[in-house]
Amino acid sequence: MARLAIICNIAFVLTLMKMLLNWFKMPDFLANFIAVLGLEMSPVVNISFAIWWLALKLRKNTIEIPLWQTILILFMLMLQILSALI
């Protein structure tokens, strides 16, 4: 789940770059694929990861995910929430 969330978050960043930066060009078919992966799938995967991570923490199970991945995923979730509100 964490690996999928990282891949979707990379697609989210690439989509934001495509939308906000005029010099960032890519082929249309690739831009469409990355947009779907980044804008639609990334929030769902990040929320699912956050719920899963919180459930494991509440059950006091050990989590074998590196701390930097968890921090990055939760940070990107907050960024996606803020970008949706703007």
C-alpha positions, 0 to 999 in steps of 0.5 A: 500500500505504501509503495502504491501511495508513493507512485500515486504521489509522484503522479500527483506532483507531475500533474501539478507541474503540468498544470502550473508550469508552462514549460513542462511538456509531455505527450497527451496520452502520458499526461492523461494517464498521469492525471488520472493516477495523480488526481483521482487515485492518489487521494483515495490511496493516501486516505486508505493508507492513513486509515490502515496506518492509524488502525495498526497504531491503535492495535499497537502492531509493529509497522515495517514501513520506513518513517520517511515513507509514512511522513511523505504520504501523510504530508502529500495527503495534507497537500492534496486536501489543501489543493482541493480547498483552494 
